[in-house]
């Protein structure tokens, strides 16, 4: 009986290894195919000429119906006819226009369409051509501004933002940081065509056409997420000059960040830059966009870019490894904060049970990377996770950490606004009754 059990176990082990090999081989083939396509078709697999001609014919019919001259307000119809996502429309209009002061004609569009479709064959390549032109193979932050400004001006669910022009640039900046956070995996500050293909960004742009509620698009564009981010920055930016220093950052989350981490955030270690600007300098202040990146990293430490962000902070010497010395340096900052609040904390030797160094790939494979980072970054979150067994769960597995954070914070902000409005109404009523010479006892009775 024992021999049979041992044999069965061996068969099961072999079966598991076979399945693992099949899975790895399938992934290898998928990666190989993707790399081969990228090598041989950097602009996408060519589309048949007839398909492009049919799309152009549909566009010609729209031009004919309107009168052969298209203003910006008519570009949505043109995009639909060409099967271009509607919210590319401003970028398409600018790319087609030879003279910004006059409407575009069908000849303008046809000339642009033929040039574009001759070299750009899939949606990522066409988006790149439309925004960057034929001579550049990457997107900068400035390239995205026109489509986001158009979104503010034409998306039905952003009518309230259209009226508040002072917030337009903040919303645009927030969305751009979120786009680069997810799409620009190379940290260069330049989005490539391949990065577009690997991301869900273009798919999300298409989804904008299927809803009037911008907050259902939690990726990139949510107004509620922007509101939460801006309010968090506004709390720290006391003089409202859109710049915060280390003392301001020390107030975040009621002083949860140790000085060691704040120094690293201001060190330039987490600044996106091109190869030509690889040498980063420490700064005394950071702006709004840097804060957006920090908050994304702080509230969703499972995100691949967040893992890279915090790894860069903890890797003091930039050797690609987090050593015991570096862990102890940052843990001492957390422990010092806890000591200031008279909270018992463990010695570093009791916290770290593995004497080896930690690499970026180790953390990306680790399901408990959030707990690891909290131990060295945020004393409040570290204390909470040590006081509670296991990782925090709210029963809603469909929400990632960032979406859950924004949902909770937005509801709290709305509740605070409601309380402030009620308090203001009571003050106005009390002042009115007082001015009408009611006695204090009569005012209390009326209230």
Helices and strands as residue ranges (DSSP letters): H 2-40, H 49-66, E 69-70, G 72-74, H 75-81, G 86-88, H 89-96, E 104-105, H 106-119, H 123-132, E 138-139, H 141-154, G 156-158, H 159-162, G 165-167, H 168-183, E 191-192, H 193-198, H 201-207, G 208-210, G 214-216, H 223-236, E 243-245, H 246-249, G 252-254, H 259-265, G 275-277, E 285-287, H 288-299, H 304-314, E 321-322, H 324-340, H 348-351, E 358-359, H 360-365, H 369-377, H 379-387, H 401-435, H 440-446
